[in-house]
Amino acid sequence: MHSAILAIVTLNPEKVVEGGSAPVFYASDHAEQERVSTVLSEILLGMVHDLENGVYLIVRH
């Protein structure tokens, strides 16, 4: 099985280019970003990775 980015959760729209295969979710603050990332990772059976630049990736390994 190959790794795949399932979703992106960001605080800063300028850090993400839309139009890729993964949906992008925008959070208004860090608490919302963490909450949305956690829920999405549970639903999508993925893992959350913090890029430490305001972007979280939900990835299936």
KASULSUL-V441497 format. One record per backbone hydrogen bond with DSSP energy under -0.5 kcal/mol. CO is the residue of the C=O (numbers start at 1). NH is the residue of the N-H. E is the energy in kcal/mol with one decimal. If there is no record, write none. Layout:
<<CO NH E> <CO NH E>>
This chain:
<<4 6 -0.6> <4 60 -2.6> <6 23 -0.7> <7 58 -2.7> <8 25 -3.3> <9 56 -3.0> <10 27 -2.8> <11 13 -0.5> <12 15 -2.1> <13 16 -1.2> <16 18 -0.6> <23 8 -2.2> <25 10 -2.6> <29 33 -2.2> <30 34 -2.5> <31 35 -2.3> <32 36 -3.0> <33 37 -2.3> <34 38 -2.4> <35 39 -2.3> <36 40 -2.7> <37 41 -2.4> <38 42 -1.8> <39 43 -2.4> <40 44 -3.0> <41 45 -0.7> <41 46 -2.1> <47 59 -2.9> <49 51 -0.6> <49 57 -2.7> <54 11 -2.1> <54 12 -0.6> <55 51 -2.6> <56 9 -2.7> <57 49 -2.8> <57 59 -0.6> <58 6 -3.3> <58 7 -1.3> <59 47 -3.1> <59 61 -0.6> <60 4 -2.0>>
